[in-house]
């Protein structure tokens, strides 16, 4: 499975390692993804998602269902 947050759409970015001699080599910046289970109260079911640490903070603040609705509006939801 790709390294993409299913809620926010965060994905791997590409950049450079820069040495002391200013040599540049390609590298990847991976998002901080965690596999986490959330309880969906309206469906009375557990949902397993691969989400970033930022998405977990958002869910803790707004609630799981509100975060799902917000992601669906933005078009970043990929479940």
For each residue, the residues with C-beta under 8 A, 3 or more apart:
1: 50
2: 11
3: 11 12 30 31 33
4: 9 10 11 12 31 50 78
5: 8 9 10 11 31 33 50 51 52 54 55
6: 49 50 51 77 78 79
7: 49 51 52 55 58 59 67 68 71 76 77
8: 5 51 52 54 55 58 71 76
9: 4 5 74 76 78
10: 4 5 31 52 54 55
11: 2 3 4 5 31
12: 3 4 28 29 30 31
13: 28 29
14: 26 27 28 29
15: 26 27 28 29
16: 24 25 26 27
17: 24 25 26 27
18: 22 23 24
19: 22 23 24 25
20:
21:
22: 18 19
23: 18 19
24: 16 17 18 19
25: 16 17 19
26: 14 15 16 17
27: 14 15 16 17
28: 12 13 14 15
29: 12 13 14 15
30: 3 12 33
31: 3 4 5 10 11 12 52
32: 52 53 54
33: 3 5 30 50 51 52
34: 50 51 52 53 56
35: 48 49 50
36: 48 49 50 51 56
37: 46 47 48 49
38: 46 47 48 49 59 64
39: 45 46 47 64
40: 43 44 45 46 47 64 65
41: 44 64 65
42: 65
43: 40
44: 40 41
45: 39 40
46: 37 38 39 40
47: 37 38 39 40 79
48: 35 36 37 38
49: 6 7 35 36 37 38 79
50: 1 4 5 6 33 34 35 36
51: 5 6 7 8 33 34 36 55 56 59
52: 5 7 8 10 31 32 33 34 55 56
53: 32 34 56 57
54: 5 8 10 32 57 58
55: 5 7 8 10 51 52 58 59 67
56: 34 36 51 52 53 59 60
57: 53 54 60 61
58: 7 8 54 55 61 62 67 70
59: 7 38 51 55 56 62 63 64 67
60: 56 57
61: 57 58
62: 58 59 66 67 70
63: 59 66 67
64: 38 39 40 41 59 67 68
65: 40 41 42 68 69
66: 62 63 69 70
67: 7 55 58 59 62 63 64 70 71
68: 7 64 65 71 72 77
69: 65 66 72 73
70: 58 62 66 67 73 74
71: 7 8 67 68 74 76 77
72: 68 69 75 77
73: 69 70
74: 9 70 71 77
75: 72
76: 7 8 9 71
77: 6 7 68 71 72 74
78: 4 6 9
79: 6 47 49
